[in-house]
Amino acid sequence: MTLFQIFISAFLIDNVILMRFLALCPFIGMSSDEDKAVGMGLAVTFVTVLATCVTWPIYRFILVSLDLVFLKLLVFILVIASLVQLVEFYLKKSAPALYGSMGIYLALITTNCAILAVTLDVIDNICPFTGKPYTFIESLVYALGVALGFLLSLLLLAGIRRRIKTSPVPAFLRGTPILFIAAALLSIAFMGFKGLVK
């Protein structure tokens, strides 16, 4: 049950975009259509889970044991940047159309604060359900929940944006203003999940 609680908490209750307001740049930039949203969401999911899988043992077994904890930020960013390069090479070869449509946002995964936040959360925070530091499996479940919550947020905004294109929006709200209003309303809707905590 604890793993399910960790997943639901990361996926819905503390959604990385709509409740924590991290990774807003790709949220706005890559939600113009569903294909881009899915591509970005899957790339972020891959990098987030793999980065957690790599950084958790590095922190626990190398940085802590050698008393080099102060290097965690540098090490984590290097790991994330390396994983993004792998994703970039893979997409360039296997899905050039998606690679081209993602443009600058693919490189921005390296500096995506949500990915870094996940890697720091699982080593610094205490699991609210067990009262202990996250174990390796709990860390992976948390990372998967955050990444899939990111994907869900992108898909929801992409669907809303498609409806906005065909809706009679007043001239002074067209473009970015209505987009931010829609994102804010979506965020308010997600506040309803806070009741699931208990």
C-alpha positions as CSV (number, residue, x, y, z in Angstrom):
1,M,0.0,0.0,0.0
2,T,2.9,2.4,0.8
3,L,4.2,2.2,-2.8
4,F,0.8,3.0,-4.2
5,Q,0.4,5.9,-1.8
6,I,3.8,7.3,-2.8
7,F,2.8,7.0,-6.5
8,I,-0.6,8.6,-6.1
9,S,0.9,11.4,-4.0
10,A,3.6,12.2,-6.6
11,F,1.2,11.7,-9.6
12,L,-1.8,13.7,-8.5
13,I,-1.7,15.2,-5.0
14,D,1.7,16.9,-5.3
15,N,1.8,17.1,-9.1
16,V,5.1,18.6,-10.1
17,I,3.7,21.1,-12.5
18,L,0.2,21.9,-11.2
19,M,0.9,21.9,-7.5
20,R,4.6,22.5,-7.2
21,F,4.9,24.8,-10.2
22,L,8.2,23.3,-11.5
23,A,9.0,22.7,-15.2
24,L,6.6,25.4,-16.4
25,C,8.8,26.1,-19.5
26,P,8.2,22.7,-21.2
27,F,4.6,22.7,-19.8
28,I,3.7,25.8,-21.8
29,G,6.1,25.2,-24.8
30,M,5.4,21.5,-25.5
31,S,1.7,21.4,-24.9
32,S,0.7,22.9,-28.3
33,D,-0.4,19.4,-29.5
34,E,-0.8,15.9,-28.1
35,D,2.1,14.3,-30.0
36,K,4.6,16.8,-28.8
37,A,3.2,16.5,-25.2
38,V,3.6,12.7,-25.3
39,G,7.1,12.9,-26.8
40,M,8.3,15.3,-24.1
41,G,6.5,13.5,-21.4
42,L,8.0,10.1,-22.3
43,A,11.5,11.6,-22.6
44,V,11.2,13.3,-19.2
45,T,9.8,10.0,-17.7
46,F,12.8,8.1,-19.1
47,V,15.3,10.6,-17.8
48,T,13.7,11.1,-14.4
49,V,13.4,7.4,-13.6
50,L,16.9,6.6,-14.9
51,A,18.4,9.6,-13.1
52,T,16.9,8.5,-9.9
53,C,18.1,5.0,-10.5
54,V,21.7,6.3,-10.9
55,T,21.8,9.1,-8.4
56,W,20.3,7.4,-5.4
57,P,23.1,4.7,-5.1
58,I,25.8,7.3,-6.1
59,Y,24.6,9.5,-3.2
60,R,24.1,6.7,-0.6
61,F,27.1,4.6,-1.4
62,I,29.7,7.0,-2.7
63,L,29.1,10.6,-1.7
64,V,27.9,9.8,1.8
65,S,30.5,7.2,2.5
66,L,33.4,9.5,1.2
67,D,31.9,12.5,3.0
68,L,31.4,14.3,-0.4
69,V,27.7,15.2,0.1
70,F,28.5,18.8,-0.9
71,L,29.1,17.6,-4.5
72,K,25.6,16.1,-4.9
73,L,24.2,19.0,-7.0
74,L,27.1,18.9,-9.4
75,V,27.1,15.1,-9.7
76,F,23.3,15.0,-10.2
77,I,23.3,17.6,-12.9
78,L,26.1,15.7,-14.7
79,V,24.1,12.5,-14.6
80,I,21.0,14.2,-15.9
81,A,22.9,15.9,-18.7
82,S,24.4,12.6,-19.8
83,L,21.0,10.9,-19.8
84,V,19.5,13.7,-21.8
85,Q,22.3,13.2,-24.4
86,L,21.3,9.6,-24.7
87,V,17.7,10.5,-25.2
88,E,18.7,13.1,-27.8
89,F,20.8,10.6,-29.8
90,Y,18.1,8.0,-29.6
91,L,15.3,10.4,-30.9
92,K,17.6,11.7,-33.6
93,K,18.1,8.2,-35.0
94,S,14.7,6.6,-34.4
95,A,12.2,9.5,-34.5
96,P,13.7,12.4,-36.4
97,A,10.3,14.1,-36.8
98,L,9.7,14.2,-33.1
99,Y,13.3,15.2,-32.5
100,G,12.8,18.2,-34.9
101,S,9.5,19.2,-33.4
102,M,10.9,19.2,-29.9
103,G,13.6,21.6,-30.9
104,I,15.2,23.5,-28.0
105,Y,12.9,21.9,-25.4
106,L,14.7,18.6,-25.7
107,A,18.0,20.2,-24.6
108,L,16.1,22.0,-21.9
109,I,15.4,18.6,-20.2
110,T,18.9,18.9,-18.9
111,T,17.9,22.0,-16.9
112,N,14.4,20.8,-16.1
113,C,14.1,21.6,-12.5
114,A,11.5,18.9,-12.0
115,I,14.1,16.2,-12.7
116,L,16.6,17.7,-10.4
117,A,13.9,18.2,-7.8
118,V,13.0,14.5,-7.9
119,T,16.6,13.4,-7.5
120,L,17.0,15.7,-4.5
121,D,13.6,14.8,-3.0
122,V,14.4,11.1,-2.8
123,I,17.7,11.6,-0.9
124,D,16.7,14.6,1.3
125,N,13.1,14.0,2.2
126,I,11.5,11.6,4.6
127,C,8.7,9.5,3.1
128,P,5.4,10.9,4.6
129,F,3.9,7.4,4.7
130,T,6.8,5.4,6.4
131,G,8.5,8.2,8.3
132,K,11.9,7.0,7.0
133,P,14.1,8.1,4.2
134,Y,13.0,6.8,0.8
135,T,14.4,3.3,0.0
136,F,15.6,2.6,-3.6
137,I,12.3,1.1,-4.7
138,E,10.3,3.9,-3.1
139,S,12.6,6.4,-4.9
140,L,11.8,4.8,-8.2
141,V,8.1,4.7,-7.6
142,Y,8.2,8.4,-6.5
143,A,10.2,9.3,-9.7
144,L,7.8,7.4,-11.9
145,G,4.8,9.1,-10.2
146,V,6.3,12.6,-10.7
147,A,7.2,11.9,-14.3
148,L,3.8,10.5,-15.2
149,G,2.2,13.4,-13.4
150,F,4.3,15.7,-15.7
151,L,3.0,13.7,-18.7
152,L,-0.6,14.0,-17.5
153,S,-0.3,17.7,-17.0
154,L,1.1,18.2,-20.5
155,L,-1.7,16.1,-22.1
156,L,-4.4,17.9,-20.1
157,L,-3.1,21.3,-21.2
158,A,-2.7,20.1,-24.8
159,G,-6.4,19.0,-24.9
160,I,-7.5,22.3,-23.4
161,R,-5.4,24.2,-26.0
162,R,-7.0,22.3,-28.8
163,R,-10.5,23.3,-27.5
164,I,-9.3,26.9,-27.0
165,K,-8.4,27.2,-30.7
166,T,-12.0,26.6,-31.7
167,S,-13.6,28.6,-28.9
168,P,-14.8,32.2,-29.1
169,V,-12.1,33.8,-26.9
170,P,-12.3,37.6,-26.4
171,A,-9.6,39.4,-28.4
172,F,-7.8,40.7,-25.3
173,L,-7.4,37.2,-23.9
174,R,-6.2,35.4,-27.1
175,G,-2.8,33.7,-27.0
176,T,-0.8,33.7,-23.8
177,P,-3.4,35.2,-21.4
178,I,-6.1,32.6,-22.0
179,L,-3.4,29.9,-21.8
180,F,-2.3,31.0,-18.3
181,I,-5.9,31.3,-17.2
182,A,-6.5,27.7,-18.4
183,A,-3.4,26.5,-16.6
184,A,-4.4,28.3,-13.4
185,L,-7.9,26.7,-13.5
186,L,-6.3,23.3,-14.1
187,S,-4.1,23.9,-11.1
188,I,-7.0,24.8,-8.9
189,A,-8.8,21.7,-10.0
190,F,-5.8,19.6,-8.9
191,M,-6.1,21.2,-5.4
192,G,-9.1,19.0,-4.9
193,F,-6.8,15.9,-4.8
194,K,-5.3,17.3,-1.5
195,G,-8.2,15.6,0.3
196,L,-6.8,12.2,-0.7
197,V,-3.8,12.6,1.6
198,K,-5.6,11.2,4.7
